[in-house]
Amino acid sequence: MQRYQNYAEGKWFDGEGVETSLYNTISGEKIGEVSSIGLDYKAMMEYAVKNGGHALRKMTFQERGRMIKALALHLMELKSKYYQVSAWTGATKVDSWIDIEGGIGNLFANASLRKQFPDLPYYVDGVAAPLSKEGTFIGHHIMVPKEGVAIHINAFNFPIWGMLEKIAVNLMAGVPAIVKPSEHTSYLTEVMVKDIISSKILPEGSLQLVVGLGRGIIDHVDSQDVVTFTGSAYTGRKLKSLPQFTERSVPFNLEADSLNAAILGKYATPGTVEFDLFIKEVTREITVKAGQKCTAVRRIIVPEDFIDEVQAGIVKRLASTTIGDPSLEGVRMGSLAVMSQVDRLKESVNALSKSQEIVYGDMDNFEVSGADKNKGAFFSPILFRNDNPYKNTDVHDIEAFGPVSTIMPYKETEDAIQLAKMGKGSLVSSIVTPNDKEATEFVLGAACMHGRILVLNEACAKESTGHGSPMPLLTHGGPGRAGGGEEMGGKRGVLHYLQRTAIQGHPTTITAITKQFQVGAEQPEANPHVFRQHFEDLRIGDTVFTHKHSVTDADIVNFANVSGDNFYAHMDATSLEGTIFERRVAHGYFILSKAAGLFVDPKKGPVLLNYGLEDARFVKPVYPGATIGVRFTVKEKMDQEKRSEDDIAKGIVKFLVDVYDETGETVAMATILTMVKKRDQSQ
């Protein structure tokens, strides 16, 4: 009998005895056993901090991002083996694609976030705050990796996606992880983790795996650790109330199953593209992963005038859905992921049947293709109808975690909003409508009780990822019943694993800490000119003080002729009454253009190109007769990886362009982005 193993303290470990037997939910055949008895969780956490955490914290965000990208590429090459094992969970190829390639896609997405972070092991948050009159005392914020462990307790329905979407974020932040998938489907997680460990792409100690029940896994957590839980709202609330979370201020992120809703707008009448999209989307949410998704549609809220047509459309599509062995051609829905879920689901359906009517499906009488429904974890799609959802409210309280959903009517958009809110907090809802006014009313009315809202219409349908697909660059979570947590979310997700700290001091000191030039810091004169220096040689704060230029009327006229910008404030001195200008004023873009002429060293050198401009501001009018100069300062540096052996070794340098006048006051400010060659082309 196959023993699926834990990975702890650098070793693979069987565990003592048997905690859980594992089954192929298509055939009902026993495929293995797991146990986590004997694991020393305190030692595992210490090992993670000492080894994985220490190595990850030394890496910059750029290095961590490249590491995650390398891992994603490696796993993508091995994906076929994961599909084979995923089929044992009852998943169709589409179901497996969501779990496997969706999870690997999370790695790619988080790796790309490195472009939004500095080339440092820590993050500089926001902009400096002036704290003194003379500018010698300022404040800023940095965010450093927590020096603990991310402990992820995941649900049975996504054994790969659930792991990868979480570790992608903590690894990017520089924090190691201990992952505990559901023991029932941990065999699929284990297959992938073995490939991750053997690849040696991650520093040792960055990832450990618990395949059994994991009892005691959160006993030793402290304030530097982060615990995430995905699963039932009941279990999540029970864990969240444990004393170690309240007494030690341990961050706990809860993402719970919720009673999500799909709303058909009143303008999406039968016969419209949107009506057909709604029927297709809802039916897909009922059948994909056999309805075992935390984002699945449980409540179908439709205009009362269309309810019969909606019911007929959904029933027709459900009736054409073949249930059975996913390896067979034509099978569109497999089994539940866990054998014991069949009885639990029957209990929920029976409870809901007391207050509403089944209009499609039979828990006992349904056909299964290529398998024995009495041996596998098969379940018929069940469609309820509830004509009085304000009175018969079980539908807003009981979640049947499987291919089960309920149709209910509404009169006006406000009713649809209230019905959606009666789920007491949801991960997601959808509204399908061709009318943007209707969409706006629903979104603004329902947003407070939802973590995500999909607005679906003909214009976006072709590229829409659908109701049930959380995206790595958007937050995933929801208020109330949904847990009140947030996962993923692009940069937002990474920041959950960092500690924000306010720092105060002189601008020169804050520059040294943040590795970003702060206004008011020392500006030693660059020698040679910064455009003559390679990437490695440039120092933050080094400044070119340019020659000066006196602005003339001819400058303004010539720039207007070249640019075509003949705005009255530049060209018509008789039209300035009632404006803020005393007389005709130089174009802001002329000031920046002239600044470039002043700070650029024209000879060929290490600067390859200027490819962007950020934070441009024109803060003081410049009139003819004014004299301008530029303080051109190295603001920030970011290393850049070579895309190929033939690529030029280079980095990105941000320069602060500070244009000032004869009074010494700043008249314009901007940041330019340049690509600068390295001295050592082997890097």
C-alpha positions as CSV (number, residue, x, y, z in Angstrom):
1,M,0.0,0.0,0.0
2,Q,1.4,3.4,-1.0
3,R,2.5,5.6,1.9
4,Y,2.4,9.3,1.1
5,Q,5.0,11.2,3.0
6,N,5.5,14.3,5.0
7,Y,8.5,16.5,4.3
8,A,10.0,17.9,7.5
9,E,13.3,19.2,8.6
10,G,14.9,18.3,5.2
11,K,13.7,14.6,5.3
12,W,10.8,12.6,3.9
13,F,8.8,11.0,6.7
14,D,6.1,8.4,6.6
15,G,4.4,9.2,9.9
16,E,3.4,6.7,12.5
17,G,0.4,4.4,12.1
18,V,-2.5,5.4,9.8
19,E,-4.5,8.5,10.3
20,T,-6.4,8.5,7.0
21,S,-7.0,6.1,4.1
22,L,-7.1,7.5,0.6
23,Y,-9.4,6.6,-2.2
24,N,-9.8,7.0,-5.9
25,T,-13.2,8.7,-5.9
26,I,-14.1,7.4,-9.4
27,S,-13.6,3.7,-8.7
28,G,-13.7,3.7,-4.9
29,E,-10.4,1.8,-4.9
30,K,-8.1,2.4,-1.9
31,I,-4.9,4.1,-3.2
32,G,-2.9,4.8,-0.1
33,E,-2.5,6.0,3.5
34,V,-1.2,9.0,5.3
35,S,-0.2,10.0,8.8
36,S,1.5,13.0,10.4
37,I,1.9,11.4,13.8
38,G,5.4,11.8,15.1
39,L,6.1,15.2,13.4
40,D,7.7,17.8,15.7
41,Y,6.0,21.0,14.6
42,K,8.1,23.2,16.9
43,A,11.3,21.8,15.4
44,M,9.8,22.2,11.9
45,M,9.1,25.9,12.5
46,E,12.6,26.5,13.9
47,Y,14.1,24.7,10.9
48,A,12.1,26.8,8.5
49,V,13.2,30.1,10.2
50,K,16.9,29.1,10.5
51,N,17.3,27.7,7.0
52,G,14.6,28.8,4.6
53,G,13.8,32.1,6.2
54,H,17.4,33.1,6.6
55,A,18.1,32.4,2.9
56,L,15.0,34.0,1.6
57,R,15.4,37.2,3.6
58,K,18.9,37.7,2.2
59,M,17.5,37.6,-1.4
60,T,16.1,40.7,-3.0
61,F,12.6,40.9,-4.4
62,Q,14.1,40.6,-7.9
63,E,15.9,37.4,-6.9
64,R,12.9,35.9,-5.3
65,G,10.8,36.7,-8.3
66,R,13.2,35.0,-10.7
67,M,13.3,32.0,-8.3
68,I,9.5,31.7,-8.4
69,K,9.5,32.0,-12.2
70,A,12.1,29.3,-12.5
71,L,9.9,27.0,-10.3
72,A,6.9,27.7,-12.5
73,L,8.7,26.8,-15.6
74,H,10.0,23.6,-14.0
75,L,6.5,22.5,-12.9
76,M,5.0,23.3,-16.2
77,E,7.4,20.9,-17.8
78,L,6.1,18.1,-15.5
79,K,2.4,18.9,-15.6
80,S,1.3,15.7,-17.4
81,K,2.1,13.6,-14.3
82,Y,-0.1,15.8,-12.2
83,Y,-3.0,15.4,-14.5
84,Q,-2.8,11.6,-14.2
85,V,-3.0,11.8,-10.4
86,S,-5.6,14.5,-10.4
87,A,-8.0,12.2,-12.1
88,W,-8.1,10.1,-8.9
89,T,-9.9,13.1,-7.2
90,G,-12.8,12.8,-9.7
91,A,-11.6,15.8,-11.7
92,T,-12.2,16.2,-15.4
93,K,-9.4,17.6,-17.6
94,V,-11.0,21.1,-17.3
95,D,-11.2,20.6,-13.5
96,S,-7.6,19.5,-13.3
97,W,-6.5,22.4,-15.6
98,I,-8.0,24.9,-13.1
99,D,-6.1,23.2,-10.2
100,I,-2.8,22.5,-11.9
101,E,-2.1,25.1,-14.5
102,G,-4.2,27.7,-12.6
103,G,-1.9,27.1,-9.6
104,I,1.3,27.3,-11.7
105,G,-0.1,30.4,-13.3
106,N,-0.2,31.9,-9.8
107,L,3.5,31.4,-9.6
108,F,4.1,33.2,-12.9
109,A,1.8,36.1,-11.9
110,N,3.6,36.6,-8.6
111,A,7.0,36.3,-10.2
112,S,6.0,39.2,-12.4
113,L,5.4,41.4,-9.3
114,R,9.1,41.8,-8.9
115,K,8.8,44.7,-11.3
116,Q,6.7,46.5,-8.6
117,F,9.3,46.1,-5.9
118,P,12.8,47.5,-5.3
119,D,16.0,45.5,-5.9
120,L,16.2,45.1,-2.1
121,P,15.3,42.4,0.5
122,Y,12.7,44.8,1.9
123,Y,10.1,47.2,0.5
124,V,10.0,51.0,0.8
125,D,6.3,51.9,1.3
126,G,4.9,55.2,-0.1
127,V,6.6,58.5,0.0
128,A,8.4,60.4,2.7
129,A,6.5,62.6,5.1
130,P,8.0,66.0,6.0
131,L,8.1,66.4,9.8
132,S,10.0,69.7,10.2
133,K,10.0,73.2,9.0
134,E,13.5,73.2,7.6
135,G,13.4,69.7,6.1
136,T,16.1,68.2,8.3
137,F,13.7,65.7,9.9
138,I,11.5,63.4,7.8
139,G,9.5,60.2,8.2
140,H,9.1,57.2,5.9
141,H,8.0,53.6,6.0
142,I,9.8,50.3,5.3
143,M,8.3,46.8,5.2
144,V,10.6,43.9,6.1
145,P,9.9,40.1,5.9
146,K,8.4,38.6,9.0
147,E,10.9,36.4,10.7
148,G,8.5,33.5,11.2
149,V,6.7,30.9,9.1
150,A,3.6,30.9,6.9
151,I,1.4,27.9,7.9
152,H,-1.2,27.1,5.2
153,I,-4.1,24.8,6.0
154,N,-5.8,24.1,2.8
155,A,-9.1,22.5,1.6
156,F,-9.6,19.2,-0.2
157,N,-11.0,20.7,-3.5
158,F,-7.8,22.3,-4.8
159,P,-4.8,20.3,-3.6
160,I,-2.3,22.1,-6.0
161,W,-3.9,25.5,-6.6
162,G,-4.5,25.9,-2.9
163,M,-0.8,25.4,-2.1
164,L,0.7,27.3,-5.0
165,E,-1.5,30.4,-4.8
166,K,-0.4,30.8,-1.1
167,I,3.3,29.9,-1.2
168,A,3.9,32.1,-4.3
169,V,3.0,35.1,-2.1
170,N,5.0,34.2,1.1
171,L,8.0,33.2,-1.0
172,M,7.9,36.5,-2.8
173,A,7.8,38.3,0.6
174,G,10.8,36.2,1.9
175,V,8.9,34.0,4.3
176,P,9.2,30.1,4.4
177,A,6.1,27.9,4.5
178,I,4.7,24.8,6.0
179,V,1.8,23.5,3.9
180,K,-1.0,21.2,5.2
181,P,-3.3,20.2,2.4
182,S,-6.5,18.2,3.2
183,E,-5.4,14.7,4.2
184,H,-8.0,13.3,1.8
185,T,-6.3,14.7,-1.4
186,S,-2.8,15.3,0.0
187,Y,-1.5,12.6,-2.3
188,L,-1.6,15.0,-5.3
189,T,0.1,17.8,-3.3
190,E,2.8,15.3,-2.3
191,V,3.6,14.4,-5.9
192,M,4.2,18.0,-6.8
193,V,6.2,18.8,-3.6
194,K,8.5,16.0,-4.3
195,D,9.3,17.6,-7.6
196,I,9.8,21.0,-6.0
197,I,12.2,19.7,-3.4
198,S,14.2,17.6,-5.8
199,S,14.6,20.6,-8.2
200,K,16.5,22.5,-5.4
201,I,15.2,25.8,-6.9
202,L,13.9,26.9,-3.5
203,P,16.4,27.2,-0.6
204,E,16.2,24.2,1.8
205,G,13.6,24.9,4.5
206,S,11.5,27.2,2.4
207,L,8.8,24.6,2.0
208,Q,7.7,21.7,4.3
209,L,4.7,19.4,3.8
210,V,2.3,17.8,6.3
211,V,0.1,15.2,4.6
212,G,-1.8,13.8,7.6
213,L,-4.2,15.5,10.0
214,G,-1.6,17.9,11.3
215,R,-2.8,17.9,14.9
216,G,-0.6,20.4,16.8
217,I,0.6,22.3,13.7
218,I,-0.5,25.7,15.1
219,D,0.4,25.1,18.7
220,H,3.6,26.9,18.6
221,V,2.8,29.9,16.4
222,D,3.8,33.4,17.5
223,S,3.5,37.0,16.3
224,Q,6.0,36.6,13.5
225,D,4.1,33.7,12.0
226,V,1.1,33.9,9.6
227,V,-1.6,31.2,9.5
228,T,-4.0,30.9,6.6
229,F,-7.0,28.6,6.6
230,T,-9.2,27.6,3.6
231,G,-12.3,25.5,4.4
232,S,-15.6,25.6,6.2
233,A,-16.7,28.7,8.0
234,Y,-17.4,26.7,11.2
235,T,-13.9,25.2,11.4
236,G,-12.3,28.5,10.5
237,R,-14.0,30.4,13.2
238,K,-13.2,27.7,15.7
239,L,-9.5,27.9,14.8
240,K,-9.5,31.7,14.8
241,S,-10.8,31.8,18.4
242,L,-7.9,29.7,19.8
243,P,-5.9,31.6,22.5
244,Q,-2.6,31.5,20.5
245,F,-4.1,33.9,18.0
246,T,-5.7,36.3,20.4
247,E,-3.0,36.3,23.1
248,R,0.0,36.3,20.7
249,S,-1.5,38.6,18.0
250,V,-0.8,36.0,15.3
251,P,-2.2,37.0,11.9
252,F,-4.9,34.6,10.8
253,N,-6.4,34.7,7.3
254,L,-9.7,32.9,6.9
255,E,-11.1,32.1,3.5
256,A,-14.3,30.2,3.9
257,D,-16.9,28.6,1.6
258,S,-19.8,31.0,1.1
259,L,-23.3,31.3,-0.4
260,N,-22.3,33.0,-3.6
261,A,-24.9,34.4,-6.0
262,A,-25.4,35.0,-9.7
263,I,-27.8,37.8,-10.6
264,L,-29.6,38.1,-14.0
265,G,-30.2,41.7,-14.8
266,K,-33.6,42.9,-15.8
267,Y,-32.2,44.1,-19.1
268,A,-30.9,40.6,-19.9
269,T,-34.2,39.4,-21.3
270,P,-34.7,36.0,-22.9
271,G,-33.3,36.1,-26.4
272,T,-30.4,38.4,-25.6
273,V,-26.8,37.4,-25.6
274,E,-26.6,38.1,-21.9
275,F,-29.5,35.8,-21.1
276,D,-27.7,32.9,-22.9
277,L,-24.4,33.8,-21.2
278,F,-26.1,33.7,-17.8
279,I,-27.5,30.2,-18.4
280,K,-24.1,28.9,-19.6
281,E,-22.2,30.5,-16.7
282,V,-24.5,29.3,-14.0
283,T,-24.6,25.7,-15.3
284,R,-20.8,25.7,-15.6
285,E,-20.6,26.8,-11.9
286,I,-22.9,23.9,-10.9
287,T,-20.9,21.2,-12.7
288,V,-17.2,22.3,-12.8
289,K,-15.3,20.5,-10.0
290,A,-18.7,18.8,-9.3
291,G,-19.7,22.1,-7.7
292,Q,-17.0,21.8,-5.0
293,K,-15.5,25.2,-5.3
294,C,-15.6,27.9,-2.6
295,T,-16.7,30.3,-5.3
296,A,-19.5,28.2,-6.8
297,V,-22.9,29.7,-7.4
298,R,-25.3,28.6,-4.7
299,R,-28.1,31.1,-5.3
300,I,-29.4,32.0,-8.8
301,I,-31.3,35.4,-8.4
302,V,-33.4,36.3,-11.5
303,P,-36.2,38.7,-12.4
304,E,-39.6,37.1,-11.5
305,D,-40.8,37.6,-15.0
306,F,-38.0,35.4,-16.4
307,I,-37.8,32.7,-13.8
308,D,-39.6,30.0,-15.8
309,E,-37.3,30.6,-18.8
310,V,-34.2,30.6,-16.6
311,Q,-35.3,27.3,-15.0
312,A,-35.9,25.7,-18.4
313,G,-32.6,26.9,-19.8
314,I,-30.6,25.5,-16.8
315,V,-32.5,22.2,-16.7
316,K,-31.8,21.7,-20.4
317,R,-28.1,22.2,-20.0
318,L,-27.9,20.0,-16.9
319,A,-29.8,17.2,-18.6
320,S,-27.2,17.2,-21.3
321,T,-24.3,16.9,-18.8
322,T,-22.8,13.4,-18.8
323,I,-21.6,12.3,-15.3
324,G,-18.9,9.6,-15.0
325,D,-15.3,8.6,-15.4
326,P,-13.5,11.8,-16.6
327,S,-11.1,9.7,-18.8
328,L,-14.0,8.8,-21.1
329,E,-14.8,11.0,-24.1
330,G,-17.9,13.1,-23.5
331,V,-17.9,13.0,-19.7
332,R,-18.4,16.6,-18.5
333,M,-18.7,16.1,-14.7
334,G,-16.7,13.7,-12.5
335,S,-17.2,12.7,-8.9
336,L,-16.9,14.5,-5.6
337,A,-13.3,14.8,-4.4
338,V,-13.8,12.9,-1.2
339,M,-15.9,9.8,-0.5
340,S,-17.3,11.0,2.8
341,Q,-18.7,14.1,1.1
342,V,-21.5,12.1,-0.5
343,D,-23.3,11.6,2.8
344,R,-22.6,15.2,4.0
345,L,-24.0,16.5,0.7
346,K,-27.1,14.4,1.0
347,E,-27.7,15.8,4.5
348,S,-27.5,19.3,3.2
349,V,-29.8,18.6,0.2
350,N,-32.4,17.0,2.5
351,A,-32.3,20.0,4.8
352,L,-32.8,22.4,2.0
353,S,-35.7,20.3,0.6
354,K,-37.8,21.1,3.7
355,S,-38.2,24.7,2.5
356,Q,-37.9,24.6,-1.3
357,E,-38.6,22.3,-4.3
358,I,-36.2,20.2,-6.3
359,V,-36.9,21.0,-10.0
360,Y,-34.0,18.9,-11.4
361,G,-32.0,16.0,-10.2
362,D,-32.4,12.9,-8.0
363,M,-29.8,11.9,-5.4
364,D,-30.6,8.2,-5.9
365,N,-31.6,7.8,-9.5
366,F,-29.1,9.1,-12.1
367,E,-26.8,7.6,-14.7
368,V,-23.0,7.3,-14.5
369,S,-20.9,6.6,-17.5
370,G,-17.9,4.2,-17.3
371,A,-18.1,3.7,-13.5
372,D,-20.2,2.3,-10.7
373,K,-22.0,5.1,-8.9
374,N,-22.3,3.0,-5.8
375,K,-18.5,2.7,-5.5
376,G,-17.4,6.1,-6.5
377,A,-18.3,9.5,-5.0
378,F,-20.8,10.5,-7.7
379,F,-23.7,12.9,-7.2
380,S,-26.4,14.2,-9.4
381,P,-26.7,17.9,-10.1
382,I,-29.6,19.3,-8.0
383,L,-31.5,22.4,-8.9
384,F,-33.9,23.9,-6.4
385,R,-36.6,26.6,-6.9
386,N,-37.5,28.9,-4.0
387,D,-40.4,31.2,-4.9
388,N,-40.3,33.1,-1.6
389,P,-36.7,33.6,-0.6
390,Y,-37.5,36.2,2.0
391,K,-39.7,33.7,3.9
392,N,-38.0,30.4,3.1
393,T,-34.5,31.4,4.2
394,D,-32.7,28.1,4.6
395,V,-31.1,28.8,1.2
396,H,-29.3,31.8,2.7
397,D,-27.9,29.7,5.6
398,I,-27.2,26.1,4.4
399,E,-24.5,25.4,1.9
400,A,-24.6,22.2,0.0
401,F,-21.0,21.8,-1.0
402,G,-21.5,20.1,-4.4
403,P,-23.4,20.5,-7.7
404,V,-26.4,22.1,-5.9
405,S,-27.9,25.5,-6.5
406,T,-31.3,27.3,-6.1
407,I,-33.3,29.6,-8.4
408,M,-35.2,32.5,-6.7
409,P,-37.0,35.5,-8.1
410,Y,-36.7,39.3,-7.5
411,K,-38.8,42.3,-8.4
412,E,-36.4,45.3,-8.5
413,T,-32.6,45.6,-8.5
414,E,-32.8,46.6,-4.8
415,D,-34.4,43.3,-4.1
416,A,-31.6,41.4,-5.9
417,I,-29.1,43.4,-3.8
418,Q,-30.8,42.4,-0.5
419,L,-31.1,38.8,-1.5
420,A,-27.4,38.6,-2.4
421,K,-26.6,40.2,1.0
422,M,-28.6,37.6,2.8
423,G,-25.8,35.2,2.3
424,K,-24.1,37.1,5.2
425,G,-20.9,37.7,3.3
426,S,-19.7,36.1,0.1
427,L,-16.5,35.5,-1.8
428,V,-18.1,36.5,-5.1
429,S,-21.3,37.4,-6.9
430,S,-22.0,38.0,-10.5
431,I,-24.4,40.2,-12.4
432,V,-25.1,39.6,-16.1
433,T,-26.5,42.6,-17.8
434,P,-26.0,44.7,-20.9
435,N,-27.0,47.8,-19.0
436,D,-24.2,49.7,-17.2
437,K,-26.5,51.7,-15.0
438,E,-28.1,48.5,-13.7
439,A,-24.6,47.0,-13.2
440,T,-23.5,50.1,-11.3
441,E,-26.5,50.1,-9.0
442,F,-25.9,46.4,-8.1
443,V,-22.2,46.7,-7.6
444,L,-22.4,49.8,-5.3
445,G,-25.3,48.3,-3.4
446,A,-23.8,44.8,-2.9
447,A,-20.0,45.5,-2.7
448,C,-20.0,45.8,1.1
449,M,-20.9,42.1,1.5
450,H,-18.7,40.7,-1.3
451,G,-15.0,40.2,-1.9
452,R,-15.4,40.2,-5.7
453,I,-18.1,41.1,-8.2
454,L,-18.0,40.0,-11.8
455,V,-20.0,42.1,-14.3
456,L,-20.6,40.0,-17.4
457,N,-21.9,41.1,-20.7
458,E,-21.4,40.5,-24.4
459,A,-18.5,43.0,-24.6
460,C,-16.3,41.1,-22.2
461,A,-17.6,37.5,-22.4
462,K,-15.0,36.3,-24.9
463,E,-12.1,37.0,-22.5
464,S,-13.9,36.9,-19.2
465,T,-12.4,34.3,-16.8
466,G,-15.8,33.7,-15.3
467,H,-17.6,33.8,-12.0
468,G,-15.6,31.1,-10.2
469,S,-12.1,32.1,-11.1
470,P,-10.2,34.2,-8.5
471,M,-7.2,35.9,-10.3
472,P,-3.8,36.2,-8.7
473,L,-3.5,40.0,-9.2
474,L,-6.9,40.6,-7.5
475,T,-7.8,40.0,-3.9
476,H,-9.6,36.8,-3.0
477,G,-11.7,36.7,0.1
478,G,-14.8,38.2,1.5
479,P,-16.5,39.6,4.6
480,G,-18.7,37.9,7.1
481,R,-19.4,34.2,6.4
482,A,-16.6,34.2,3.8
483,G,-14.1,34.8,6.6
484,G,-13.1,38.4,6.5
485,G,-9.7,37.6,4.9
486,E,-7.8,38.4,1.8
487,E,-5.5,36.3,-0.3
488,M,-3.5,37.0,-3.5
489,G,-4.2,40.5,-4.7
490,G,-0.9,41.2,-6.4
491,K,1.3,43.4,-4.4
492,R,-1.3,43.6,-1.7
493,G,-1.0,39.9,-1.0
494,V,2.8,40.1,-0.6
495,L,2.5,42.9,1.9
496,H,0.5,40.6,4.3
497,Y,3.8,38.8,5.0
498,L,5.8,42.0,5.7
499,Q,6.0,44.1,8.8
500,R,5.5,47.9,8.2
501,T,7.7,50.1,10.3
502,A,7.8,53.9,10.4
503,I,11.3,55.3,10.4
504,Q,12.4,58.9,11.2
505,G,15.6,60.8,10.8
506,H,17.6,63.2,8.6
507,P,16.9,62.8,4.8
508,T,20.5,61.6,4.3
509,T,20.1,58.9,6.9
510,I,16.7,57.9,5.5
511,T,18.3,57.8,2.0
512,A,20.9,55.4,3.3
513,I,18.3,53.1,4.8
514,T,15.8,53.1,2.0
515,K,18.3,53.2,-0.9
516,Q,16.1,55.8,-2.4
517,F,17.1,59.5,-2.6
518,Q,15.1,61.7,-0.2
519,V,14.7,65.4,-0.9
520,G,16.9,67.3,1.6
521,A,19.6,64.6,1.7
522,E,23.2,65.3,0.8
523,Q,23.9,65.6,-2.9
524,P,27.6,65.1,-3.6
525,E,28.5,66.3,-7.1
526,A,28.9,63.4,-9.5
527,N,32.4,63.0,-10.9
528,P,32.4,62.1,-13.7
529,H,29.0,63.0,-15.1
530,V,26.4,60.3,-14.2
531,F,25.9,59.5,-17.9
532,R,29.5,58.5,-18.0
533,Q,29.2,56.0,-15.2
534,H,28.2,52.3,-15.4
535,F,25.4,50.9,-13.4
536,E,27.6,49.5,-10.6
537,D,29.4,52.8,-10.1
538,L,26.4,55.0,-9.7
539,R,25.7,56.0,-6.1
540,I,22.4,57.0,-4.7
541,G,22.4,60.8,-4.1
542,D,25.2,61.6,-6.6
543,T,24.1,64.8,-8.4
544,V,24.9,66.7,-11.6
545,F,24.4,70.5,-11.2
546,T,23.8,71.8,-14.7
547,H,24.5,75.0,-16.5
548,K,21.6,77.5,-16.5
549,H,19.3,78.9,-19.1
550,S,17.3,82.2,-19.2
551,V,13.9,81.6,-20.6
552,T,12.8,84.0,-23.4
553,D,9.6,84.9,-25.3
554,A,11.3,83.3,-28.3
555,D,11.6,80.0,-26.4
556,I,7.8,80.0,-25.8
557,V,7.0,80.8,-29.4
558,N,9.4,78.3,-30.9
559,F,8.1,75.5,-28.6
560,A,4.5,76.3,-29.5
561,N,5.5,76.0,-33.2
562,V,7.3,72.7,-32.7
563,S,4.7,71.1,-30.4
564,G,1.5,72.7,-31.7
565,D,0.6,73.7,-28.2
566,N,-0.9,77.2,-28.6
567,F,-2.8,77.2,-25.3
568,Y,-3.8,80.8,-24.5
569,A,-1.7,81.1,-21.3
570,H,1.4,80.7,-23.4
571,M,0.5,82.7,-26.5
572,D,-2.1,85.4,-25.7
573,A,-1.1,87.8,-23.0
574,T,-4.4,89.7,-23.4
575,S,-6.4,86.7,-22.2
576,L,-4.9,86.3,-18.7
577,E,-7.4,88.4,-16.7
578,G,-9.0,86.2,-14.1
579,T,-6.3,83.5,-14.3
580,I,-3.5,82.7,-11.9
581,F,-0.9,83.9,-14.3
582,E,0.7,87.4,-14.2
583,R,1.8,87.2,-17.9
584,R,2.4,84.7,-20.6
585,V,4.0,81.6,-19.1
586,A,6.4,79.0,-20.5
587,H,5.0,75.6,-21.3
588,G,5.6,73.0,-18.6
589,Y,6.8,70.5,-21.2
590,F,9.3,73.1,-22.5
591,I,10.7,73.4,-19.0
592,L,11.2,69.6,-18.9
593,S,12.5,69.5,-22.4
594,K,15.0,72.2,-21.7
595,A,16.0,70.4,-18.5
596,A,16.9,67.4,-20.6
597,G,19.0,69.5,-22.8
598,L,20.8,70.7,-19.7
599,F,21.4,67.4,-17.9
600,V,22.1,65.1,-20.8
601,D,25.8,64.3,-21.6
602,P,25.5,63.7,-25.4
603,K,28.5,61.5,-25.9
604,K,28.2,57.7,-26.3
605,G,28.5,56.1,-22.9
606,P,26.9,53.5,-20.5
607,V,23.4,55.0,-20.8
608,L,21.5,52.9,-23.3
609,L,18.2,54.7,-23.4
610,N,15.6,56.8,-21.5
611,Y,12.4,54.8,-21.5
612,G,10.0,56.6,-19.2
613,L,8.9,59.5,-17.1
614,E,7.2,59.4,-13.8
615,D,5.6,61.8,-11.3
616,A,6.1,64.9,-13.4
617,R,4.9,68.1,-11.7
618,F,4.9,71.7,-12.7
619,V,4.9,73.5,-9.3
620,K,5.7,77.2,-10.1
621,P,5.0,79.3,-13.2
622,V,8.1,80.2,-15.3
623,Y,7.9,83.5,-17.0
624,P,10.2,85.0,-19.7
625,G,13.3,86.3,-17.9
626,A,13.5,83.6,-15.4
627,T,16.7,81.5,-15.2
628,I,16.4,77.8,-14.7
629,G,18.9,75.1,-13.7
630,V,18.7,71.4,-12.9
631,R,19.8,69.2,-10.0
632,F,20.0,65.8,-11.6
633,T,20.2,63.1,-8.9
634,V,20.6,59.3,-8.8
635,K,17.3,58.4,-7.1
636,E,17.1,54.6,-7.2
637,K,18.8,51.6,-8.8
638,M,17.3,48.2,-9.8
639,D,19.2,45.3,-11.2
640,Q,17.8,43.6,-14.3
641,E,18.4,40.0,-15.4
642,K,19.8,39.1,-18.8
643,R,17.1,37.6,-21.0
644,S,19.7,35.6,-23.0
645,E,23.4,35.0,-23.2
646,D,23.6,37.6,-25.9
647,D,21.7,40.2,-23.9
648,I,23.5,43.3,-22.6
649,A,24.1,43.2,-18.9
650,K,22.3,46.3,-17.6
651,G,20.2,47.8,-14.8
652,I,17.4,50.4,-14.4
653,V,18.3,53.7,-12.8
654,K,15.8,56.3,-11.8
655,F,17.0,59.9,-11.8
656,L,15.3,62.8,-10.0
657,V,15.0,65.9,-12.2
658,D,14.7,68.9,-10.0
659,V,14.3,72.1,-12.1
660,Y,14.8,75.4,-10.1
661,D,14.8,79.1,-10.8
662,E,17.0,82.0,-9.9
663,T,15.4,82.1,-6.4
664,G,16.4,78.5,-5.7
665,E,12.8,77.4,-5.7
666,T,11.7,74.2,-7.5
667,V,9.6,75.0,-10.6
668,A,9.2,71.5,-12.0
669,M,10.1,68.0,-10.8
670,A,10.0,64.5,-12.5
671,T,11.7,61.1,-12.4
672,I,13.2,59.7,-15.5
673,L,13.9,56.0,-16.0
674,T,17.0,55.0,-17.8
675,M,18.6,51.7,-18.9
676,V,22.3,51.7,-18.0
677,K,25.0,49.3,-19.1
678,K,27.0,47.3,-16.5
679,R,30.8,47.4,-16.5
680,D,30.9,43.6,-16.1
681,Q,29.1,42.0,-19.0
682,S,29.3,38.6,-17.5
683,Q,26.6,39.4,-14.9
